[in-house]
Amino acid sequence: MIETRSPLTPAREKSLARLKRIEGQVRGIGRMLEDDRYCIDVLTQLSAVKSALAAVEGEILRDHAGHCVAHAIESGDAVAQKAKMDELIGLLAKHYRL
């Protein structure tokens, strides 16, 4: 059986484009290390990558809350609602070390 994918949402397309740019940034940092560039310049670029990844993370989190969590809430299914909220709280607790 051939598996077909549903088209990406605009938010996912935006995140994917950002990740491709970040991938290029990371390769650039590798070249900086190979070229023995100044440490502060490398650290500055690493900081930029971390910020860019945080932006993608935030976009995906917003997308999840806006679609997956909202769908569980709208469904009226208390079990699905609790599962999605537990999942979201677990992620945030892990991320923020709560």
PyMOL commands that set and color helices and strands:
alter all, ss='L'
color gray80, all
select helices_A, chain A and resi 10-34+39-75+78-96
alter helices_A, ss='H'
color red, helices_A
deselect
rebuild
show_as cartoon
